[in-house]
Amino acid sequence: MKTSPRADYRESQHRRAKQSATLAEKFPELAALTLNLAYLNPDGSTRNREIRFSVNIAGASSVFRIDCLNPDCVGGDYDLSDVLKQAVAVRQPVVTGELCCEGWQNRFTIDHERCHQRIAFTIALDYRRKKAG
């Protein structure tokens, strides 16, 4: 069966996430996580879609990635794993930022034209109380 570069990439990312620890396993001090996400056009001036969701800490992968909104993007998406890791390390309650998709615009532009779709995000984190002693 012939596959596409996009399908191959998504499959490799799915395997990577499936093989990783859950958020609860990797960050036992994390009690809750909520993500507000806005998809932006490449220059960041227009919001195409906004979503907000609570993450199931017990079931969600610690490879914390979001798919690119461009249906033809190859090798891109947004990986928030390091953002989350840094926030939890210092028990930061809120993290905001913006990421640019570094995938390719489509399968015909691989090695020539980057996707550059953007997301703006706010991650709200709640932590378990530290045990005394």
N, C-alpha and C positions, 0 to 999 in steps of 0.2 A: 504494500500500500504506500503510495506516494504522499508525503506530508509537505507542508509549507514551512519556511523558516520561522514564521510566527508561531505555528503550532508546535514546532520542535522547541522553541524557546519557552513557550508557556508550559509545556510538559516538563522541561528541566526545572523550571521554577516551582512547579507543583510538587515534584519529587523532593526538591530542596526543603520546601516548607513541611511536607509530610514527615521527613526524616528528622526534623528539628524538635526540640522540647516545646512543650506548651508554654504560654506566658506564665501560668501559675508555677510551673516547674522551674523555669529560668529566673523568675522574679517573685519569690514567695512573699515578699513584703508588699506586693501590689494587690490591692483589694478590688479596684474597679478602674475601668478605662473607657472614656468616651471620645469619639473622634468626630470633629466637624471638618468637612472637606468641601472645597470649592474647586471645580475644574475651570481653568482659565484658558483663553486662547494663547498662542505663543508669545505675544507681546505683553500679556498679563492684564490687558485693559478690559476684557469682557469675561464675565462668569457665564459658563455654559450650563453648569449643573451644580447644585449644592445638595449635600447629604449629611446627615448626622446619625450616628449609631453608637450603641453601647456594645462593647466587645465582650464576648464570653471568655473570660480569663482562663477558665479551666480547659476550654477546648480550642482556643485560638493558638495558632503557631507563633513561636517567637521569631520566625522569619516574617516580619510584619511588613507586607507589601500590598500596594494598591495597583490595580490594572490601569493602564493608560486608556483614556477615553477614545483615542484614535483607533478605530476598528482595524486599520491596516498597519499599525505600528509593529515593527519587528525589533525585538531585543531591548525594549524599553521598560516602561512601568516605573513605579516609584517605590523605593525601599526605605521604609521608616524604621528599620531595625536598629540602626545606630543612634538615631534620634531618641528612640525609646530607651535604649540602654543607657545613654548619657543622662537622660532625665531621671530615671530610676536610681542611678548611682548617687545622685545628690538629692533625691526625694523632691524633685521639682514638681509643683502641683499643676502647672500649665505650661505647655510648650506651643509656640506658634512659629510658623515658618512657611517657606515656599520652596518647591522643588521643580526642576525642569526635567522632562523626559529626554534622556540621551539616546533613545532608540532611533531607528531609521524610519522615515516618513512612511515607507511601504516597501514591499519586496523588490521593487524595481529601482529604488534609490539607495539600497544598501551600499555603504562606503562612499556615498555622495551627498545625501541630504538628511540631516537629523530631524527628528519629529518635533522636538521643542514645545510640546504641549506642557502646560504648567498646572500645578495644584497649589492652593493655599490651604494650610491645615492648622487646626488648633486641637491639641490633645490635652484632655483633662484627666489627671491621674489622682486616684485616691489610694492611700496607703494604710496598711494595718498598723496599729499602734505598736511601738517598740516595747518589748518586754522589759520590765524593770529588773535591774540586778545584773 
